[in-house]
Amino acid sequence: MTGSLHSATWYRVAELTPRLRSHAEAHRSVFRGAVWYVIEDHASGAYLRVSEAAWRIIGLMNGRRTMEEIWRAAAEALGDDLPTQDEVIQLLIRLHRSDVLHAAIPPDMEQVVQRGRQDDRKKRLASLRNPLAIRVPVLDPDNFVRATGWLVRPFFSWFGVLLWLAVVGGGLFAGLQNIDALHANIADRALTAGNLLLVLAVYPLVKAVHEMGHAYAVRHWGGEVHEIGIMFLVFMPVPYVDASASSAFRSKWQRAGVAAAGIVVELFLAGAAAMLWGLMEPGLMRAAVMNVMLLAGISTLFFNGNPLLRFDGYYVFADLIEIPNLGTRSTQHLQYLAQRYLFGIKTAVSPAMAPGEATWFTVYGTLSLVYRYMIMLTIMLLVAGMFFEVGLLLAFWAGILLLIVPAARGLRFVLASPRLEGHRLRALVVSGGLAAVVAWALFVQPVPSATIVRGVIRAPETARAVSGADGFVEELLAQPGETLAAGTPILRVTDPLLDFRVRQMDARIEELRLRRFNALASDRVQADLVAQELSLAEEERALAIERRGEQIVTAPVAGRLLLPAGDDLVGRFVRKGEALAWVIGSEPGVVRVVIPEAKIDLVRRHIDAVQMRLASTPLEPVPARLTRGTPAAVPVLPSAALATEAGGPIPVDPTAETPLTPVGTVFVMDVAPADGRPLTALGERVSVRFDHGPTPLGAQLLRALRQIFLRDLNV
Amino acid sequence: MSDSFPAPAAGSFYPRAPAVPKKSKLDHWVERFTTLPRRRLQARPTRMFARRVLRHGRRLTGLSDAELQEEVRATAHALRAADGRPREALLVRSFAVIRECAGRELGLRHYATQILGARAVLNGAVAEMQTGEGKTLAITLAAGAAALAGRRVHVITANDYLAGRDAETMRGLYARLGLSCAAVVPDCSPEERRAAFAADIVYASGKEVAFTFLRDRVAMGGRAGDIGLRTRAYFEGSALLLPGLQFAIVDEIDSVMIDEARTPLILSVPPADAEVEADAARAAHAIASEMKEGRDYRLDRLRRQVDLTAKGCDRLEERAAQLPPAWRPAPIREDALRTAISAIHLHRRDEHYILRDGKVEIVDEYTGRVMPDRSWSAGLHQAVEAKEGVEITSRRITLAQITFQRFFRRYIHLGGMTGTATEAADEFWSVYDLPVVRIPTHKPPRRRTWRPRVSVRAAAKWARVAARARALSAQGRPVLIGTRTVAASEAASAALTALGVAHRVLSAAQDADEAAVIAAAGRAGAVTVATNMAGRGTDILLDEAARAAGGLHVIMTERHSASRIDRQLAGRAGRQGDPGSTEAILSAEDSLLAEFGGRYGRFMARLGGPATLSALSDAQRRAERSHIRARRRLLELDEQMAENLAFTGTPE
């Protein structure tokens, strides 16, 4: 027995003769083997759960007995279970707060009005505190649900269960059958702009059906639904119903049933949609059906059905393990654990009241905390990415609420809470230690940091067999794949004009020679001039002949011949200087990587090691080295394989005149395998990892954040 | 200009300020930067106002008494007609009239600074006026103007003696203004009390007003609404003692509203079944004496708890018939037995309590001081009395309780004066919404502060104090030795006697004799030992010889729990432009260090010199902080209880 039986404030209630208001109704229910009473206020729709001992004290309140008499009587009746006077006062306060207490004395109206104002204000502030989930009650659907109840009643039966199983099973079957088509469709369309509009239209409808599921379930088991409204979840209007009437249900299966009704309805919708999708022709309707399937199926499984988030799954779960208010009490339990074991406060009280609850609280509390933070972070990033400035502001706000506010609250608790009196030093040391560990992990302990970029394999410069002249490819003199010695002819290019040019020059030379001969006799000066012209023409002819010789393309080095175009080359017109073939010899090829602007700073600053993985052998990391030290900005991508259209990482500007002009600035660097192995698959995509050496995580995050700001806001 | 005399809501029978919604932390924070500076600016009176009052006053000096009487009446009419919002000129006129009446009645005309102070009070602020600037007289301006405007004015003083004295002094002035004035005498009958509070201007200590208010609230029986009150008043004759809380002017506002605000005021009565309770305590003691440790109960000495074993419970059940019927149910009888056992084994005489004149008096665990007024709760006190076989005092049943913080907020208009408010300005603002305004002194202060002296041993300190007193007294200067406790006064007196210095000792009896002694403390060569509380509100008037010798010298023998109180003590020297000096003579064995020094501070203090001094200052800061925290906590608890227990009606 801890604490005193008597209370210093008992005098305030000792002479009261309270009773429950007549509109309050009590329901008996069993939670984890213990009997509890749920008091329902029909007027306000509030629910209050009290223990058996408390209920017996309430039972003694008849409006004539004073609290002093009640307490004495309870002392005889309850023996060791007698609540202390403080506990009885707390019970009265709770009853009063739920507006089910009639105290036979006019209450302090000033205080009551003030409390009402404070509650109002709290409600208004709540939406400000969480701008991503704002509730707006709209109407009382009770009459509607009552009137249309007969429509859905048949479904609460074996027939309903069978129908549901049939549809959901059928949908699953249809979905599996068309899994490939579905998969392709999802990848193509799910996140396109047009489809997002469709999702916006379909989502509230699906949710409306879902909520009506709750409402009918409550109605079916005898409860009433008095509030339906719209919640703006991340600005998306979503209907909600107030199904708290189910907490008065006696059977936990019924309570869980109400909570599960939404999921059941959505899965039904998803099943039906999957079957329809298989039958329909492509078009708007089919797209809508697919969205229904996705939303009702996947969102239900990952969000609604997930007990770690405070959606339907949570309530089903909490009802089934018979721990009401699981989430809040888990948080309290975690706080209790911290106070009890970290700060050494022996008087801290756990909210666990029944056997087994403590374990549930610990496990659930930890898991949901981690999960909630993950989900919130994801949503924050998503929102920040989608709505830019406003989104960034919202994400900032959410970040403050999620990180700064709890931290500040914790700090205030440690620094100023009177509960820590006598334990403050320990609390300070422990929290300081924890903070130091976190700070160390974030800002001191280095973790590997790397930039991963894509590149393509390019042949070395020396391996290019270049056409020496313009002309048509006449014939191939060597077969692709053949091993050639340096200087071996590979193909011949002919320029028909070149022969004529030689002949033209021959004729010209002949002409000039004759003119010179003629002039020698009459005018020696003239003859000298012609002689010079002649030598010019002879040079030109020699050039033309030389060019005719260059029409044979030879292997620049010894090695294996690569002819990407193969036989198609024959008959093609090629320009002088165009690479027609490659001879891969002892010198390996290089990988030309493209680095987007955002990553270039890190790459430029410090590279510890380079590693590449070829697309063909992704499991084998190849150590590499830089061949060209400084990255250079380029106006055009080195290969089409790097553009997003071809599955690469770099988006290409379709409006640009030059093909393969990237959006934004990109830089290129050349990387070669460190072991000098030949890279023969020209144009193969390679993933290259620049290791920058270990850097603390905090510094990495800060730089990423800074870059987001720089990119989106120019600050 | 805001309302100078805010009116109670029309038709309200028991006027008082409505409970304001509790402000959130954010509100407080925002208001610090918005409302507070504005209110400070509004509350600060301009010197122009004082000049206008003085100028207007010159015109009045020529009037005959009858003409002045007519002028008073005309001013009162104008003030009432102004309906709580008098124009500046009207305020000037009323101040001038009151000033002139004071001049004719008391021979004292208000200085400009007093006019400014009174104006700040009307503006709803705390006026910080140095000690000796004539706060009592300044208050008459504000109180008189408000009463002329038809408000019921409460002048709250630091103790009952001051209330009576001030009312007596000022009665003539108020009578000349056509106002009645009364002081509330403690322990008077309800009729006398009602009669006193019916006066236009009531002088009373804070405790008296607050307890009267509580009594009224209990009498109302939770019916706080005006209709309920009216009905009751009609049927039962006006049973209420207070005609509401309208206009309060608090003298020494920091001592009333801050120093005394650490404990709630509790109105309690002995229970109807006191005799039965005493029987129960004796019976429980008898049963407990038969029990054996180990067999019947286990003691947890560390946590000071008693656990009954199953055997012990059975034994108790057999003997339950010895207890009165109401104590027989199992949990209650076991609680009583546990308390009795704890009284026998866990509370030892001369360690936890002492016996004095057949009474059990608690010894404070931390300070080792005897606390005669305190008693243990939850039946423990009775159990210890049963153990000692002394007469069993009855437990007291609380009827109502209120904290000063919440009580004073219930006044529609609140203002105050003190010599030392700056240190507590934050608290005045956050708790009472009162800005603090500094009023300049009438004459430039000539008080000098000497370097503090510290010694390690308390004995050395007292020797030094005595030597200093002897030396200065020989020069013809009066010396005041300020102490924190009666015990310290005794030590100082012993040291003085050892050196053969004639002196007088004052403890905080707060009566007329004491005031006389304090008033005589200004004679040349007089040495007076007084606790800080002694003679508050009485000026030490210097005679010519003393002034010529250099004025009063104040020796502080300890740091008080707030630097504010140190300043109050220092303020006794050098009042109204007199010469004077003050010094602190301290030691490392001062009780402040023991209570608030902490281990490190106590260690540092033993080093002597500057280390001791800084340790003492540290301890003082710590004490201030801890008291502020305690007051804030008390207020929070009080507010929370009021909110939670709203359904039980309004007992306070």
Interface residues (C-beta under 8 A of the other chain):
Chain A: M1 S4 L5 H6 A8 T9 Y11 R12 V13 L16 R72 A75 E76 L78 G79 D80 L82 I89 L92 I93 H96 L101 A103 I105 P106 P107 D108 M109 E110 Q111 V112 Q114 R115 R117 Q118 P418
Chain B: P18 A19 P21 K22 G222 R223 A224 G225 G228 A326 P329 A330 P331 I332 E334 D335 S377 A378 G379 I397 T398 L399 R629 R633 M641 A642 E643 N644 L645 A646 F647 T648 G649 T650 P651
